[in-house]
Amino acid sequence: MQLKGKLLTKMIVAAMVFSVAAWSVGLTIFAATLPKLDRSTSGATADGIIVLTGGKGRLQAGLQLLSEKKGARLLVSGVHPLVADKDLRLVTNAPQELFDCCVDLDRASVDTIDNAEKSANWATSNGYKSVYLVTADYHMRRSMLLLQNALPNCEIIPHPVAADISLQAIAVEYTKFIVTIAGSALSA
């Protein structure tokens, strides 16, 4: 009986070591291959533009696409409820007319899953068949996966914004991405 216990312990330790090694290799690949802005799609036009809040340069990139008429409307998903519309416009230096005509704010989303669901509802209610997705480079893979699951009949054009973040933040995002992949596989 004692021999079986030692064998089981060795198997558990080996499985843990393998899991940590696999996660580390995956993290290295994930970090080394962050999505870059694809200049071949930057000329594309979509029905709408979705910006996920939370990082520097995202809203400015989305507004630039909107001002270049790359989409008819822009949804800013995940705006904090206490941020005033006026303050958001002033921070971006965007013309008031652009905000008045073509910018929608989602204040209900609290995480990336909510962002995907609320963005899918927005795109569907507007009849959109194609959207730009603007978020940080390290956040793009998981955001794309969640939005594609929520909006399967829509073309999603990634527009990653380079982010200056720590390896720890990338590791957290990589772990969330793995969990999202597993969840998608289980629900399929």
Secondary structure, 3 states (H helix, E strand, C coil): CHHHHHHHHHHHHHHHHHHHHHHHHHHHHHHHCCCCCCCCCCCCCCCEEEEECCCCCHHHHHHHHHHCCCCCEEEEECCCCCCCHHHHHHHHCCCHHHHHHHEEEECCCCCHHHHHHHHHHHHHHCCCCEEEEEEEHHHHHHHHHHHHHHCCCCEEEEEEECCCCCHHHHHHHHHHHHHHHHHHHHHC
